[in-house]
Amino acid sequence: MTVELLTIRQAIEGDEAALRALWTRHAPHIDLVVRRLVGNDQDLAADIAQEVWIQIFRALPSYRGDSQFGTWAHRIAVNRTLNALRKTRRLAGIESDIEEDSAFVEMDTDRSFLAASIEQAMAKLSPGARAVFVLHDVEGFTHEEIARDLGITAGGSKSQLFKARAKLRKLLAHLVDVVSDAQNSRTDSGHAAPA
């Protein structure tokens, strides 16, 4: 028996240290999934993440071990978040207008800058487009799975993904210029670029 399965059994029996161990190990990923699906509303994301963990702990006795615990908990997080968003009507598909200058950011190429830029751009997507983008391109769900979870058609999922990618391309276009400038400065520094 693996350590994780032992921890899960102890948690099912009410061991608070085991519950805390599961939460400590899996909370960063679960919270990230919830924040990505919710978008800019950090208070709502925190509330939903708390509901997700309550649901995970309530459903723990039903965990059969057919998949890894993290995968099982992730599925609960996605479903619970989408249900909460439906209740707050966040998936109504109302697009927020994006100001043309809102995509401008300092020209800094480190990884944290890139990750922050992508997160900011994703937050500017409509709730429906953001949900489909995160589920498909980040989490790896199929259009059929997304359609089932969101209550839309597979074609609607594909359409939302197309719109999300197009808007992200526009919002992140400045990053392409940063990469091009960095590559050009390397070749201008006296080193010939390979032909």
C-alpha positions in Angstrom: 0.0 0.0 0.0 1.4 3.4 -1.0 1.8 6.2 1.5 -0.9 8.2 -0.3 -3.4 5.3 0.0 -2.6 4.9 3.7 -3.1 8.7 4.2 -6.4 8.5 2.4 -7.6 5.6 4.6 -6.6 7.5 7.7 -8.4 10.6 6.4 -11.6 8.6 5.8 -11.4 7.4 9.4 -11.3 11.0 10.5 -7.6 11.5 11.2 -7.1 15.3 11.0 -3.4 15.0 10.4 -4.1 12.9 7.3 -6.8 15.3 6.1 -4.3 18.2 6.5 -1.6 16.1 4.7 -3.9 15.6 1.7 -4.8 19.3 1.7 -1.2 20.4 1.9 -0.1 18.1 -0.9 -2.9 18.9 -3.3 -4.2 22.4 -2.5 -1.7 24.3 -4.7 -2.9 22.5 -7.9 -6.6 22.5 -6.9 -6.5 26.2 -6.0 -4.8 27.1 -9.3 -7.4 25.3 -11.3 -10.2 27.1 -9.4 -8.5 30.5 -9.9 -7.9 29.9 -13.6 -11.6 29.0 -14.1 -12.9 31.9 -12.0 -10.7 34.7 -13.4 -10.1 38.0 -11.7 -12.5 37.7 -8.7 -10.1 36.4 -6.1 -12.7 36.5 -3.3 -15.0 34.3 -5.3 -12.1 31.9 -6.2 -11.2 31.6 -2.5 -14.9 30.9 -1.6 -15.2 28.3 -4.3 -11.8 26.7 -3.4 -13.1 26.3 0.1 -16.3 24.7 -1.2 -14.2 22.4 -3.4 -12.2 21.1 -0.4 -15.4 20.6 1.6 -16.8 18.5 -1.3 -13.5 16.6 -1.6 -13.5 15.7 2.1 -17.2 14.8 2.1 -16.7 12.5 -1.0 -13.5 10.9 0.4 -15.3 7.7 1.5 -16.4 7.2 -2.2 -12.8 7.3 -3.5 -12.1 3.9 -4.9 -8.5 4.3 -6.0 -9.3 3.7 -9.7 -7.3 6.9 -10.5 -4.7 8.8 -8.6 -6.1 10.9 -5.8 -4.9 14.1 -7.4 -6.8 13.3 -10.6 -10.0 12.4 -8.7 -9.7 15.6 -6.6 -9.0 17.7 -9.8 -12.2 16.4 -11.4 -14.2 17.4 -8.3 -12.6 20.8 -8.4 -13.5 21.4 -12.0 -17.1 20.2 -11.6 -17.7 22.1 -8.4 -16.2 25.3 -9.8 -18.2 25.1 -13.0 -21.4 24.5 -10.9 -20.6 27.5 -8.7 -19.9 29.7 -11.8 -23.2 28.6 -13.3 -25.0 29.7 -10.1 -23.4 33.1 -10.2 -24.2 33.3 -13.9 -20.5 33.9 -14.8 -20.8 31.7 -17.9 -23.4 33.9 -19.5 -20.9 34.7 -22.2 -20.8 38.5 -21.7 -17.5 39.7 -23.1 -15.7 42.5 -21.3 -14.3 45.2 -23.6 -10.5 45.2 -23.7 -8.9 48.6 -23.9 -6.2 48.7 -26.5 -3.5 49.8 -24.1 -4.3 47.2 -21.5 -2.1 44.7 -23.2 1.1 46.8 -22.8 3.4 45.7 -20.1 7.1 46.3 -19.2 9.5 44.4 -21.5 10.9 41.8 -19.2 11.5 38.3 -20.4 11.8 36.2 -17.3 9.5 33.2 -16.7 7.5 34.9 -13.9 6.8 37.8 -16.2 5.6 35.5 -19.0 3.4 33.4 -16.6 1.9 36.6 -15.1 1.2 38.0 -18.6 -0.6 34.8 -19.6 -2.6 34.7 -16.4 -3.6 38.4 -16.9 -4.6 37.8 -20.5 -6.6 34.7 -19.5 -8.4 36.8 -16.9 -9.6 39.2 -19.7 -11.4 36.4 -21.6 -15.1 36.1 -21.2 -16.0 33.5 -18.5 -17.2 31.0 -21.0 -14.1 31.4 -23.3 -11.8 31.2 -20.3 -13.4 28.1 -19.0 -13.1 26.3 -22.3 -9.5 27.5 -22.8 -8.4 26.4 -19.4 -10.2 23.0 -19.6 -9.0 22.3 -23.2 -5.6 23.8 -23.5 -4.4 23.8 -19.9 -6.1 20.8 -18.4 -6.4 18.6 -21.5 -10.1 17.9 -21.6 -11.7 16.9 -24.9 -14.4 19.1 -26.5 -16.9 16.4 -25.7 -16.0 16.4 -22.0 -16.1 20.2 -21.9 -19.5 20.2 -23.6 -20.9 17.8 -21.0 -19.4 19.7 -18.1 -20.5 23.2 -19.3 -23.9 22.1 -20.7 -23.0 23.3 -24.3 -22.3 21.5 -27.6 -18.9 20.2 -28.7 -19.2 22.8 -31.5 -19.9 25.5 -29.0 -16.8 24.4 -27.1 -14.7 24.6 -30.3 -16.1 28.0 -31.1 -15.3 29.4 -27.6 -11.8 27.9 -27.8 -11.2 29.6 -31.2 -12.4 32.9 -29.8 -10.2 32.5 -26.7 -7.1 31.7 -28.7 -7.7 34.6 -31.0 -8.1 37.1 -28.2 -5.1 35.7 -26.3 -3.0 36.1 -29.5 -4.0 39.7 -29.6 -3.4 40.3 -25.9 0.0 38.5 -25.9 1.3 39.8 -29.2 3.7 42.1 -27.3 5.5 38.9 -26.0 6.4 37.9 -29.5 8.1 41.2 -30.0 10.1 40.7 -26.7 11.3 37.3 -27.9 12.2 38.6 -31.3 14.1 41.6 -29.8 16.0 39.3 -27.4 17.0 37.0 -30.3 18.0 39.9 -32.5 20.2 41.4 -29.7 22.0 38.1 -29.4 22.8 38.0 -33.1 23.8 41.8 -33.1 26.3 41.2 -30.2 29.0 40.1 -32.6 28.0 36.5 -32.9 26.9 35.5 -36.3 23.6 33.6 -36.4 23.9 30.1 -37.9 22.7 30.0 -41.5 
